[in-house]
């Protein structure tokens, strides 16, 4: 998702990483992609310049994000169906279980 967003707004040639990355490397690359995209958008005066013939800029950003949220919902549903539901006592901001 982060690579798609960066490729959408970047003037650099489109690249994809074909080699498998470790979780740590993948996380680092994702954060770097989002930082680069953020930096590009922060200095942009006109977001309409990123519109294409077929899709508006915000649809290119919101589409992958909503798709990721959809898949998170699927994972929650499958966990519940398998008897491994999400613990409602977890604080998602701290990553700790509430007392």
N, C-alpha and C positions, 0 to 999 in steps of 0.2 A: 504494500500500500504506500509506504513512504517513498519507494523508488518511483512508483507511478506518479505521485504528486510532484516529486522533484522533476521528473522528466517532462511533465506537463508545462511547467513554468520556466524551466531552465533553457538557456540558449546554448548550453554545452551539448555535444553529441549524445544521443540516447545510448545508455549502456545498461547491460544487465550482467549480474554476477552469476556465472554458471556453476562455479565450484561450491560445494556444500560448506557452510560456515558453522563453527561451533556456536552454541547458544550465546556465549559472551560476545563473540565477534558479530553475530547477527544483531544482537541488541545494540551494540556500539554503532554499527552501520545504520541501523534504523534511526537512532538518535541524531547521528550526523546528517542524515538525509533531511530529517525534519528541521534541524537547525539551519541548514543551507536554504531550504524552502522558506523558512521564516525570515531569514535575512533578505532574500530576494523580494518577498512580499512587503516587508517593512519599508523598503526604500522606493517601492513602486507607487507612482502617483495615480495610475489608472489600471484597475484590475480587468477592465474590459479588453485590454490588449492580449489577455490570455484566452479569450473566447476563440473557439474554432468555428468552422463552417457548420458543424453539426451540434456542438455542445457548448453551453455557456460555462464559464470558469467555475462558478460555484457548484454546478452539477458535477464537474470533474473532481472536485474536492469532496463534496458530500456523498457522492456515489460509493467510493471505496470505504468511507467511514461508516456509512449505514450498512454496507455489506459486512464489515467486520463485526458490527454490533449484532447483526442478524446471526452470524455464525457463533458468537458468544452465547446467544439465546439457545441455539441448537445444542451446544455443549451442555448447558444447564439442563435442558430437557432430557438429554441422553443420560446425564448423571442421575437425575431423579428417577428415570425409568429403570436404571440398573440398581437402585437402592443406595446410591452414593450421593445423596443430595448435598447442597451447599449448606454449610453451617451458618445459621443466621446470627450467631454470636460473634462473628468475626468483624472487626473494625477494618474496613477496606483502606482507610487512610494510614493506619499505623501497621497493619498486617498482623495484628495480635488479637487473641481471643478475649472478648469482654468477660469480666467476672459476673 
